[in-house]
């Protein structure tokens, strides 16, 4: 995996973390879905193999997290992003 690919995989993960951990006053659940949905739609265009590879990479990110709240958000990110069938 190239540094570019790792960074591109990390980007939607960070978006999910920020949205998940934000206060509902900062962004509503509906607003969160407005951000996540188009990303999930784009990721659905990947092959099943590529979606699984991305989910596996995100799971690696979860194991690297030291903050428990962030770690939980990262663990949920593959499902949030629609990568899991």
QUIDARA-V333990 format. One record per helix or strand of 2 or more residues. SS is the DSSP state (2 for helix, 1 for strand). FROM is the first residue (numbers start at 1). TO is the last residue. If there is no record, write none. Layout:
SS_FROM_TO + SS_FROM_TO
//
This chain:
2_3_21 + 2_29_44 + 2_48_64 + 2_68_80
//
